[in-house]
Amino acid sequence: MAFDTYPLFTVNLFKTSIKEWETCGQDLLDKIPFDDESLSDNGLSYTDYFNQGYEDKMSYRKEFMELIGPYLEEFNETSEYKFTKLAGCWCQRYEAHDYHQPHTHDSKGYSAVFYAKMSPEHKTTVFFAPFMNVFGVGESMSIQAKEGDLLIFPSNLWHMAPPHTTDTDRIIISFNLI
């Protein structure tokens, strides 16, 4: 007797490399106010997540969106869910021992993480399966990524930044597409 197999559910993650990052990335990173102490009082070395709306201090956001805009337009043309706006844009810098606990972003749309500063020894975002396997165990996995890579995934997918174990900074820029 043979059994047919029917994969019921899949979760797609989309990855692309922003080719222009190699030539303009450092200029953009230089515009992020890493030394602003008002942006580092939340347990992470640096995040401007809580400073949405302060565009005068966050000039990098507009430049970053202009850089990745053509990639997002192409993604929107081919994606099943057609997003209509970008909701938030923030930067996080991880120093030794920093991490970001498991979380989701929203119940619909996409979220994205862009690896602005990444070395080969840095760990990438960990994603968690939305259901247990047949052994009752929750599975997780990471996608290999390098500096200049953009990952787009369902906003309701649990994910985390694993503990940062090196002395060199890892910098990401994230945003949501709704």
TABELSUL-V433746 format. One record per run of one state. SS is the DSSP state (H for helix, E for strand, L for the rest). FROM is the first residue (numbers start at 1). TO is the last residue. If there is no record, write none. Layout:
ss = [SS:SS]
from = [FROM:FROM]
to = [TO:TO]
This chain:
ss = [L:E:L:H:L:H:L:E:L:H:L:H:L:E:L:E:L:E:L:E:L:E:L:E:L:E:L:E:L]
from = [1:13:18:21:30:37:40:46:48:49:52:60:79:86:95:100:104:110:118:126:133:138:143:149:155:159:162:170:178]
to = [12:17:20:29:36:39:45:47:48:51:59:78:85:94:99:103:109:117:125:132:137:142:148:154:158:161:169:177:178]
